[in-house]
């Protein structure tokens, strides 16, 4: 590629990625050369400023026409713009948690590492949202994954953190191998890694043997990515990793990393397998023929996540299973494939971002100093800090899907989307309702601790910190606002992204 070709690309499309890359590079150099006595917390505020700059840059690109550069390997379409805003918003809130994170065993000497590894993971997720090629998708996935493995084991003197990192690496490597194996089949059938070129080649397939191979590729890619989503039965790593990782990392994995997992799944499945004919009398795309498998996985994920959560005493393990259940809810929208699927998934991820990160901010406040993550830490919270207890109650009600909260609107959209298609997914919707009812037991168990149990002796007032207080306030307010006025989010989607009609262009 000559210099004239490089100069001809519209590099402004990658401005948010360049900002994150530049800030991560600066943080790496500062952490290397600054004296040890320098408080690395200040690097967190620099990282936060970089993410805010990337958000502003992404907003300015909303009106940009759908386009691609680097031979269609980097796409700027409505899907990329909308989901990048989710990733960056989640990252900014996680950084507010990380700046004030002071665990009992101490982590000051590794704090600088956290911020630039975190930005590297964020960069990988952002690249996935704009990828138009299997190679760039995979590179973004691995940048996210490898950074996450290190972040999970950042508390180097903590045995649980070491265990979580090891389990995460092993399971992540297995999932990567399975995903790559499936991708290799698709590449072998088409001779290209470009998603648009793949779709064009696969649309003309008629040989049954080829369709059978692509069916195997579909299952391998879906299973490999299911590890990333922590959907049942590929969820076994999540509870241990969530428990052992530092709380900001757990929050990052539960929201930003999960959003990235759905981004890559949608990119691959709809770009490739929506174009593959199954060879029957009716030309039904393979993605629709596989709906029964997707529905089974969605149902199993909702059931396993909510039922196993009932027996958890560790609050981070409880939220790990809660996160598994919420992945199942989003898979319902993915399975139904209604015309509002993109809107439903985007809104649910937005609601989940605020309600889950807000809950983890409060969990961090209560558990970081004591080192005790038992659910009993919430006992008497209403007497110790009424505002915190009310905020946590709002966030929990949203996670449970109670009317008046963003979580309820998100579930309602998925529910309606699954019923508006033909044939309607009545069984899947029934499982979703039953699983949601089951979730009330463990969510309201936390509420019982906060409002109806006495605080343990020696527990006094909770000291609030700037970053965490801001995160809790933003998350609680957004949960209420999008629950009472969801049209704010949907009008924003309709006005700026036009139901993602340019996704396949």
N, C-alpha and C positions, 0 to 999 in steps of 0.2 A: 504494500500500500504506500503510494508516494505522498509527498507533503501536500500537493494540491488536493488530493482526495480527502486527506485528513482535515484540511482547512474548509472543505466544502460542507462538512457535517455541521448541523445546527447543535452545537454543544450546549446551548442554553437549556435544552430539554433535560439535561442531566444535572442541572444546577443544584437541586437538593442533595443528590448523591455526592457531588463534588464538595459541597459544604461539609457533610458528615465525614467524608474522607479526609478533608483538610484539617478539621478539628481533631479527629482521631490521631492524625500524624503529629500535630502540635502537642497534644497531650502525651503522646509516647515520648517525644523529645524532652518535654518539661519534666516528666516523671523520672527520666533517666539522669538529667543533669542538675535538677534542683537538689539542694541539701536535704538530708533526712529530717532535719528539724522543721522543714517547711510543712505546713498543714495541707495535706493532699485534698482536704475537703473543698478548697478553693478551686481545684481542678474540676470538681463536680459542677460548680456554678458555671465554669467555662463550657463544659459539655452541654449543660442546660441551655446556655445562650446559643450554642451551635445548633441544637435541635429546634429552638424557637426560630432561628434564621432559616432553617430548612423548611419549617412549616410555612413561614411567610413566602418563601420561594415557591413552594408547592401551590399555595393559594394563587399566586400570580400566574401559574401555568394552567389554571382551570379553564380559562378561555382559549387556550392553545388548541389548534386543530389537531386531529388525530394524525400522527406521523411516526416515522421510525428512522433510526440511523444505524450505522455500523452494519449495513447489509441486513437490515430487518432483525437484528439480534436484540435491539433495545427499542421497545415500543412505548409511546406516550399516548394511551387511550383513556377512556373514561374509567375503566377498571383500575388502571395503574394510579391515576390521580386520586380516586376515591379511597382506595385501600392504603395508599401512602399516607394520606392524612390520618387514618386510623393508627398506623404504625408509629408515626411521629408523635401523635398526641399521647399514645400509651407510653412511648419512650420518655417523653418529657415528665410525665407523672411518676414513672419509675425512678427517674433521676432525683426527683424531690424526696422520695423515700431513701434513696441511697446516700444522699448528702448527709442526712441525719442519722444514718445507721451506725450505732455504737454497740456491738454485741458484747456480752459479758466477758468472753475470752479475748476480746480485742482484735482489731483487724486493720489498725492504722497503717501498718507498713505495706499492706496490699491494696489500699484504697485506690491508689493511682492506677494500678492494673485494672481494677474493676471498670473505671470510666472508659478507657480506650478499648478494652475488650468488648464492653457493652456497645459502644458505637460501631465497632467492627461487625458485631452480630446484627445490629440495626441496618447497617449498610447491605449486608447479605439479604435481609428480608426485603429491603427496598428494591434491590436488583431483581429479585424474584417477581415482584409485582409488575415490573416492566419488561420482563424477558420475553423475547419472541423466538427463542432458540433453546433446545435441550441443554446445550453446553453451558450457556449463561444461567439457565435455571439451576443446573446442578452445582455450578460454582457458587451461586448465591446461597443455595441450600447448605453447602459444606462450610461456607464462611460463617453462616449462622450457627450451624451445628458445632463446629470445632470451638468457636468462641464460647458457646453455651456449656460445653463440657468443662472448660477451664473455670468458668464462672461458678458452676455448681460445686466445685471443689476448692473454692477460694479460701475457706477457713481451713488452712493447712494443718492446724494442730487439732482439729476436731475430727474424731473417728467417723461420725455420721456423715460429715461433709465428704470425707475421703470415700466412704462407701457409696454415697450418692453419685459422685463423679465417676467411679468405676462402673457402676451399673448403667449409668447414662452412656458412657463410652461404648460398652459392650452392646447394649440394645440399639444404640444409634448406629453403630457399625453394621450390625445385622440388617437393620432397616435400609441403610444406604445401599448395601450389597444387593438386596432384593429389588429395590427400586431401579438400580442401575442395570440389573439383569433384564428387567422388563423393558427399560428404555432401549437396550441393545437389540431386542427383537424388533422393535418398531424401526430403529435405524436400519437394521438389516433388510427390512421389507421395503423401505423407501429410498435408502441411499443418501439421505439428507438428515440434518439435525434441526433444520428450520421448521417451526411449527406450521406456518402457513403452507410451505411447500409439502410437508408431510400430509396435511389435510387434503391438498389437491391430488396427490398421488393415491392416497387411500380411498378417496371417493369413487375411484373407478375399479376397485377390486371386485372380483367375482369368484375367484377360485376358493372353494370351501376350505382347502388346507391352509391357505393364507389367512382366512378369517379365523380358523381355529387357533393358529399361532398368535394372532392379535388378541384373541380372547385370553390366552395365557398371559400375554404381555399386560393386558388390562388388569388382571387379577394380581399379578406381581407388583405392578406400580401402585395399585390401590392398597395392597397389604403393606408395602414398604412405607407409604405415606401415612397409613393408619397408625404406625408407631409414632410418627411425629405429632399426630393429633391426640395421642393417648386414648384412642377409642378401643373398646373391648373387642376381642380378647387380647389386644396388643398394648394393654395399658399397664403391664406389671411393673414397669420402671417408675411410673409417675409418683406413687405415694412415697417411696423411699427418697427419690430425688427432691421432691417438694419439701420433705421433712428435713433432709440433711443440708440443703443449699441455704445460703444466707437469704433472709426474707425478701430483700429487693430482687434477688435472682429468681426466687420462687414466683414473685409477682410478675416478673418479666416472662418467665416460662409459661405462666398460666394465661397471659393475655397477648403479648406481642408475638411470642414464638408460636402460639396456637393460631393466631391470625395469619401468620406467615405460612403455616401448614395448610390452611384452607386456601390461601392464595395460590400456592403451587399446585394443589389438587385441582382447583377449578381451571387454572391455566392449561394443565396437561389434559385433563379429562375432556373438557369442552373443545379445546383446540384440535385434539387428535381423534378421540373416540366418538365424538358427535358426527364425524365425517365417515366413519367406517360402516358400510352396509352389511347386514347380517346374511344376506343371500336368500332370504325367504321370499314368499309370494309378495308380501308387503315390504317395501324398502324401509325398514325400521333401523335407525342407527344403533350401533352396538351399545352405546351409552344407555339408551332406553331399554334395550333388551336385558341389561344387567341390573335393572332397578330392583329386582327381587333380592339380589345379593346385597345391594346397598341398604335396602330396607331392613334386612336381617341384622346387619351390622349396627345400624342406627338404633333398632329396638334393643339389641343386646347391650349396647353402650349405655343407654338410658337406664335400663334395669340394673346392670352391674354397678354403675356409678352411684345410684341412689340407694340401693339396698345395702351395699357394703359400707357406705358412709354412716349408716345407722349405728354401727358398732365401734366407730372411731372415737377415741378420747383425745388424741393429739390434734390440735386445731389445724395444723398445716396438712396433716394427712386427711382430715375431714374435707378440707378445701380442695385437696387433690382429687378425691372421689367426686366432689361437687363439680370440679372442672371437667372430669370425664363425662359426667352426666350432661353438662352443657354442650360438650362436643357432640353428644348424641342428638340433642335438640337441633343443632345446626345441620347435622347430617340428615335430619328429616326434611329440611328445606332443600338440601342438595339432592335427595332422593326424589322428591316430588317434581323438581325441575319445572315449576310453573313459570309463567312469564314475569312474576314478581320475585323470582328466586334471588337475583342479585341484590335487589332492594332489601329483601327480608334478611339475608345474611349480613349485609352491611349494617343495617340498623341493629340487628341482634349483637353483632360484634362491638358496635358503638356502646350499646347499653351494658354489655358484659364488661367492657373495658372500664367504665366508670364504677359500676357496682362492685366488681371484684378487686380493682386496685384500691378503692376506698376501704374495703374490708381488710385488705392486707396492710394498709397503712395503720389501721387501728391495732391489728394483730402485732405489728412490729412495735408499736408503742408499749403494749402490755407485756410482751415476751422478751424483748431485747435485753433488758437489764437483769431480769430474774433468771433467764435461761430456761424457764419452765414453760412448755408449750401445751400443757394440759388445758382442757376446756374450762377447768375450774378457775383459771386466771381471770375469766370474765365475771366471776361471782361478785356481786355487789357493785358492778361498774356504775350503775345509776347513782349510787350514793357517793362514789368517789369522783365521778365526772359526768354529770347529767347530760351535757352537750355531746360528749363522746358516745354515751349510751344511746341517745336519740339518733345520732348519725348512723351508728352501727345498726340500729333497728330498721332505719329506712333502707340501708343497703341490703340487709338480710331479707326484708320484705320484697325488695326488687329481685333478688336472686331466687326467691321462692315463687315469683310471678304473681304477686298480689296486685289487684287493680289500683291505679293511681301512681304506678311506678313504671320506669322505662322497661324493666324486665317483663312486666305484663304485656306491654305493647309488642315487645319483641316476640314473645311466645304466641301472642294472638296472630301476628303476621304469618308466622310459620304454620300455625294451625290452619288458618284460612287458605294459605297457599297449597297445603297438602290436600284440601278438600275441593279446590276449584279446578283441579285437573281431571281428566277422564281416562281411566277410571280413578275415582277418589281413593285415597289411602286411609280407609276407615280404621283398619287394624293398627296401623302405625300411629294414627292420631289418638286412638284409645290407649295405646301403650304410653304415649307422651303425657296424656292426662293423668293416668294412674301413677306414672313415675313422678310427676310433679307433686301429686298428693303425698306420695311417700317422702319426698324431700322436705315437706313441712315438719316432719317429726324431728329431723336433726337441725334444721334451721331454727325452729322454735325452741329447741333445746338450748341453743345459745341465748335466745331471748330470755328464757327462764332463768339462766344463770345471771344475766345482767340485772333483771328487775326483781326477782323473787328469792335470790339466795344472798345470804350475808357475806360481806367481804372477809377474807382471811385476816387474822391478826397481823398487825405490823404493816398493812397496806394502806398507804396514805394517798394524798392527792397525786395525780399524774402530771408530770411536767411536760408541757407541750413544746414542740420545737417548730421553727419557722417553716421548714420544707414540708414536714408531715402535716402540719396544720393546714397549710395551703392545699395540699393534695386532698385531704379529707373534705375540706370545704368545697373544692371544685367538684369532686366526685359526687358528694351528697346533693349539691345544687343541681348538677346535670341529671342525676337520677330522677329527681322530682320534676324538673322542667320538661325532660323528654317523656316523662310519664303523663304529665298533664297536658302538654302541648307537643305531641309527637309530630305535628304537621311542620314544625320548624325544621326537623331533620329531613322529612320527606319532600318538602318544598325545595330544600337545598339540593336534594338528589335529583328531583325532576327538572329543576331549572338548569343545573350545571352538567348533569351526566346523561340525561335523556334515556333512562332505563338501559344504559350500557349497550346500545345497539351497535356500536362500533367495535365490540369485543372481537368478532370474527372477521372484521374487514382487513 
